[in-house]
């Protein structure tokens, strides 16, 4: 029997790598922009989401069907990926926590520091690095304690980290993302309250702060964080719940890391992809909507197009977006002025005709 008939490529096997590739293309410019401007938390968020979709793209191409007899066993690649996957979720929520905490600090008028000292900057950087990358590194190490086999390989989804069925996995891994999400929610509420309290002085507070945030950037970061945490919190609570209701076994290092620890388990899926892969792809598009469509990103795109010679084909690219907005504003004001003068002339002529009668 024809192999393509026995093991057809499912729609998910086509959609996942295609959509993941699109997010990789769309989200790379926002990552570059945030790195250039030293926005650590935002760059970290984009990095973790880019990383998940890079793995989604690669894995769906390597294992597109259920024909496990022909599958590559993923040595080295999956060993790396399963560790990164354990770090991704806490990396995303840790980045969101940094973003929301920093937004709350900007609006904290009682403790505002106009010119932070070098020591204060170092402490802030250390905290951001810990939440964005330090905690994810801890997860990669802690996962080994409750890792009962080398890894799973699922069709389309690819490399997947296994976890032990003991209570220890909850303490080491699964309880922390929901806790971090709740802290993010706390800062969300705090930012909303402070925005309402200082709604009249909002713009002036941003100008006087040392955050380099404009009103537009602040609102984009805030709305993006809210949109992501609205999805992320229930997902993490659901994952914690699902891992809590299974029958628990006593933890044993020797049992978890026994003679069969090096086994690689191959799992056909019938073309079904777990919901978290679709969420990762959706997050990739959300990143582009909030970060890739702003004036700053558009200006960066313009410079890139000029660098590769598109300015010869489209001369308007040589004009910055700010200049185009100023030109549009001046044209609008001139049009308004001409319209006003025309109305005054009509009224004057009308009065003259009435007086002649």
C-alpha positions in Angstrom: 0.0 0.0 0.0 1.2 3.5 -0.8 2.8 5.1 2.2 1.2 8.5 1.5 -2.2 6.8 1.5 -1.6 4.9 4.7 -0.1 7.9 6.6 -1.5 11.0 5.0 -0.2 14.5 5.9 -2.9 16.0 8.1 -4.1 19.6 7.7 -2.4 20.4 11.1 0.9 19.2 9.7 0.6 21.8 7.0 -0.9 24.7 9.0 1.4 24.5 12.0 4.7 25.0 10.2 3.2 27.5 7.8 1.7 29.7 10.5 4.8 29.3 12.7 7.0 30.4 9.8 4.8 33.5 9.3 5.2 34.4 13.0 9.0 34.0 12.8 9.1 36.5 10.0 6.7 38.9 11.6 8.2 38.8 15.1 11.9 39.1 14.2 11.8 42.9 13.6 10.1 43.6 17.0 12.8 41.5 18.7 15.6 43.5 16.9 14.0 46.8 17.8 13.6 46.0 21.5 17.2 44.7 21.7 18.5 47.8 20.1 16.6 50.0 22.6 17.6 47.8 25.5 14.0 46.9 26.5 15.0 43.7 28.3 11.6 42.4 29.4 9.9 43.1 26.1 12.8 41.6 24.2 12.7 38.5 26.4 9.0 38.1 25.8 9.4 38.2 22.0 12.4 35.9 22.3 10.6 33.1 24.2 7.6 33.3 21.8 9.9 33.2 18.8 11.7 30.2 20.2 8.4 28.2 20.7 7.4 28.9 17.1 10.8 28.0 15.8 10.5 24.6 17.4 6.9 24.3 16.1 8.2 25.0 12.6 11.1 22.5 12.8 9.2 19.7 14.5 6.2 19.7 12.2 8.6 19.4 9.2 10.5 16.5 10.8 7.6 14.5 12.0 4.6 15.4 9.7 2.8 12.0 9.7 2.1 9.0 12.0 4.5 6.7 10.2 6.7 6.1 13.2 8.7 3.4 11.3 10.4 6.1 9.3 10.8 8.7 12.1 14.2 10.1 13.1 14.6 9.6 16.9 15.6 13.2 17.4 18.9 12.6 19.3 20.5 15.9 20.5 17.8 18.1 19.0 15.1 16.8 21.3 17.4 16.7 24.3 17.8 20.4 23.8 14.2 21.2 22.9 12.6 19.5 25.9 14.7 21.6 28.3 13.8 24.8 26.4 10.1 23.8 26.4 10.1 23.5 30.2 11.6 27.0 30.4 9.3 28.7 27.8 6.1 29.0 29.8 7.7 30.4 32.9 9.9 32.6 30.6 6.9 34.2 29.0 5.1 34.8 32.3 8.3 36.0 33.9 8.7 38.6 31.1 5.1 39.7 31.4 5.7 40.1 35.2 8.7 42.3 34.5 6.8 44.4 31.9 3.8 45.0 34.2 5.9 45.6 37.3 7.9 48.3 35.4 4.7 49.9 34.1 3.4 50.1 37.7 6.7 51.6 38.8 6.5 54.3 36.2 3.1 55.4 37.6 4.3 55.2 41.2 4.6 58.9 41.8 5.4 58.6 45.5 8.6 56.6 44.8 9.6 58.0 41.5 13.4 58.4 40.9 14.2 60.9 38.2 17.8 59.9 37.9 18.4 56.3 39.1 21.9 55.6 40.5 24.1 52.9 39.0 23.4 50.7 42.0 19.6 51.0 41.4 20.0 50.3 37.7 22.1 47.2 38.5 19.4 45.9 41.0 16.7 46.5 38.4 18.7 44.7 35.7 19.5 41.8 38.1 15.8 41.4 38.9 14.7 41.5 35.3 17.4 39.0 34.3 16.3 36.7 37.1 12.7 36.7 36.2 13.2 36.6 32.4 16.1 34.0 32.2 17.2 32.9 35.7 13.9 31.3 36.7 13.6 29.5 33.3 17.1 28.1 33.8 16.0 26.8 37.2 13.1 25.1 35.5 15.4 23.4 33.0 17.5 22.0 35.9 14.5 21.1 38.1 12.8 19.2 35.3 15.5 16.6 35.3 14.5 15.6 38.9 11.1 14.6 37.7 12.0 13.5 34.2 11.1 9.7 34.0 12.4 9.2 30.4 14.5 10.9 27.8 11.6 12.5 25.8 8.4 11.9 23.8 8.1 12.5 20.1 4.5 13.3 19.0 3.5 13.5 15.4 3.5 17.1 14.2 4.2 18.5 17.7 7.5 16.7 17.8 9.8 16.7 20.9 7.8 16.8 24.2 9.2 16.7 27.8 7.9 13.9 30.0 7.1 14.4 33.7 6.9 11.9 36.6 3.5 11.2 38.2 4.7 12.1 41.7 3.6 15.1 43.9 7.1 16.6 43.5 6.4 17.7 39.9 3.7 20.0 41.2 6.1 21.7 43.7 9.0 22.0 41.3 7.3 22.8 38.0 3.5 23.2 37.7 2.5 25.4 40.6 4.8 28.3 39.7 3.4 29.6 36.4 -0.1 30.1 37.9 1.5 31.9 40.9 3.5 34.2 38.6 0.3 34.8 36.5 -1.5 36.0 39.7 1.3 38.4 40.5 1.0 39.8 36.9 -2.8 40.2 37.5 -2.0 42.1 40.7 0.2 44.5 38.8 -2.4 44.8 36.1 -4.9 46.0 38.7 -2.4 48.3 40.2 -1.6 49.9 36.9 -5.3 50.4 36.1 -5.9 52.0 39.5 -2.9 54.4 39.0 -3.9 55.2 35.5 -7.4 56.2 36.8 -5.9 58.2 39.6 -3.4 60.1 37.5 -5.5 60.2 34.3 -5.1 64.0 34.0 -1.3 63.9 34.7 -0.7 60.7 32.8 1.3 62.2 29.9 3.4 64.5 32.1 4.2 61.5 34.5 5.6 59.6 31.5 7.6 62.5 30.3 9.2 63.1 33.8 10.0 59.5 34.3 13.3 57.9 33.3 11.5 55.0 31.5 11.8 56.4 27.9 8.1 55.5 27.5 5.7 57.5 25.4 2.0 57.3 25.9 1.6 55.1 22.8 4.4 52.7 23.9 3.0 52.5 27.5 -0.5 51.6 26.3 0.8 49.1 23.7 2.8 47.3 26.4 -0.1 47.4 28.9 -2.8 46.2 26.5 -0.6 43.4 25.1 0.2 42.2 28.6 -3.5 42.1 29.5 -4.4 40.3 26.3 -1.7 37.6 26.9 -2.4 37.1 30.6 -6.1 36.7 30.0 -5.3 33.7 27.9 -2.2 32.5 29.9 -3.7 32.4 33.4 -6.6 30.0 32.7 -4.3 27.8 30.5 -1.8 27.5 33.4 -4.5 26.8 35.9 -5.9 24.1 33.6 -2.5 22.5 33.2 -2.0 22.5 37.0 -5.4 21.0 37.5 -4.8 18.2 34.9 -1.6 17.3 36.5 -3.1 17.3 40.0 -6.0 14.9 39.4 -4.0 12.0 38.1 -3.2 9.3 40.6 0.0 10.3 42.4 2.9 7.9 43.0 5.6 8.3 45.8 8.7 10.0 44.4 11.8 7.9 44.0 15.0 9.1 42.3 15.9 5.5 41.5 12.5 4.8 40.0 12.4 8.0 37.9 16.0 7.6 36.7 16.0 3.8 36.3 17.6 1.6 33.7 14.9 2.6 31.1 15.5 6.3 31.5 17.0 6.6 28.1 13.9 5.4 26.3 12.5 7.5 23.5 8.7 7.2 23.2 7.1 7.7 19.7 3.5 8.7 19.7 1.2 8.9 16.6 -1.6 11.4 17.0 -3.9 11.0 14.1 -3.2 14.5 12.9 -4.3 16.1 16.2 -2.1 18.8 17.7 -2.4 19.8 21.4 -4.0 23.1 22.1 -0.8 24.7 23.5 0.8 24.7 20.0 -2.0 26.8 18.6 -1.8 29.2 21.6 1.9 29.7 20.9 1.2 30.5 17.3 -1.6 32.9 18.3 0.8 34.6 20.7 3.2 35.1 17.8 0.6 37.0 15.9 -0.4 39.0 19.0 3.2 40.1 19.4 3.3 41.5 15.8 -0.1 43.3 16.3 1.1 45.1 19.4 4.8 45.6 18.6 5.1 45.3 14.8 2.6 47.9 13.7 3.7 50.9 15.8 5.5 54.0 14.4 8.8 52.9 15.8 8.6 49.5 14.0 7.4 51.2 10.8 10.4 53.5 10.9 12.7 50.5 11.3 11.1 48.7 8.3 11.6 51.9 6.3 15.3 52.0 7.1 15.7 48.3 6.2 14.0 48.8 2.8 16.2 51.7 2.1 19.3 49.6 3.0 18.4 47.0 0.4 17.7 49.6 -2.3 14.0 49.9 -2.3 14.3 53.7 -2.1 15.1 53.8 -5.8 11.8 52.1 -6.6 9.7 53.8 -3.9 11.1 57.4 -3.4 8.6 58.1 -0.6 10.6 55.7 1.6 13.3 58.3 1.9 10.8 60.4 3.9 10.5 59.4 7.6 7.1 58.4 9.0 7.3 61.4 11.3 7.9 63.7 8.4 4.9 62.2 6.5 2.7 62.6 9.5 3.8 66.3 9.8 3.2 66.8 6.1 -0.3 65.2 6.4 -1.0 67.4 9.4 0.1 70.6 7.7 -1.9 69.7 4.6 -4.9 69.1 6.8 -4.5 72.5 8.5 -4.0 74.2 5.1 -7.2 72.6 3.7 -9.1 73.6 6.8 -7.8 77.2 6.5 -8.8 77.4 2.8 -12.2 76.0 3.7 -12.6 78.7 6.4 -11.7 81.5 4.0 -14.1 80.2 1.4 -16.9 80.1 3.9 -16.1 83.7 4.9 -16.1 84.8 1.3 -19.5 83.2 0.6 -21.0 84.9 3.7 -19.5 88.3 2.6 -21.0 88.0 -0.9 -24.3 86.9 0.5 -24.5 90.0 2.7 -23.5 92.3 -0.2 -26.3 90.9 -2.3 -28.8 91.3 0.4 -27.8 95.0 1.0 -28.1 95.7 -2.8 -31.7 94.4 -2.7 
